[in-house]
């Protein structure tokens, strides 16, 4: 997914992202982590999708009550963000090796 946008927020833990082709996917918001002073949301698809796995998006504020999610396409940055997530929340989630 590239340049996802938050379409709607049904409750505090669910977000629906739409890709550039208009395909919508529902995610559970897991946590927010900060890397290099930028906030990143860790999202998990609500439906079993082995191809998708955890999705990491940068949270970009675009107004007082509005935000935009940008896909993290840099693999090295994606790895750093996920390592920070595991470091901060390793006691809360079970990470399979």
N, C-alpha and C positions, 0 to 999 in steps of 0.2 A: 504494500500500500504506500502511496506517495501523496503528500500534501492532504492528509485526512482533515476533515473538519468535524467538530462536534455538532451533530444534528439536533439532538435533544437529550435531556437528562431526565430519565423517568424517576429516579430516586437518587440518593446520595452515592450509591455504589454502582449504578449502571449508566453507561454512556453508549450512544450509537454513533459510529463513525461511518462516513460515506467517502468512498474513494473517488478518483477523478472520473470513473466510468459510471458513477451513480449507484454502485453496489453498497448496500448498508450492512454493517456487521455490529452486533451487540457485544459489548465487553463489560466485564466486572472490573471496576477500578480497585486495584490492590493497594498501591502506596504511591507516594510522591517522594522522589529523591532529588537531591541537588548535586550536580557535578559541574565544576567550573562556574559556579554561581548562577547556573541555569536550572530551572525546575523541569523534571521529567516525570511523566506518569507511567506507571507500570500497569498494563492492562492485560486481562486474560479473557479470551473469547468465552461467551456463555454456552455456546454449543461446542461439542467435541469436534475439533478441527486439528488433526495431527499435523497438517501442513503449516498452520498458522503459529501455534505456540504462544508464548508471551510476546506482547507487542509493547515497544517503548516509543513514546512520543514526547516531543518537547512541548511544554505548555507555554503558549504565547498569549499574553493578555492583550486584547484589542479594544478594551473599553472597560467601563466601571464594573459591569456584571457579565462580561463576555470574554471568552477565550477561544483560541484556535489551537489545534494540535497539528504539529508538523512531524512527519515521519523522520526517524533517525536512520539515515541511509549509510552512514559511515560505520563500517563493521567494528573498527577499533574503538570508536566512541560508544557504540552499542555495548560492546564487551565491558568497557569501563563502568558504564551506567549499571549494567546487570551485576557486576562485582560489588559495586557500592550498595545496591539493593540487597544482595546476599549478606553483606557485612552488617548493614543496619537492621535487617529483618530476618536473619538466619534462624533466630529462635522462634519466630512466628510461623514460618513456612517450611515445608519439607522439600528440599532440593534434591532431586534424583540426579545421580552422576551419570 
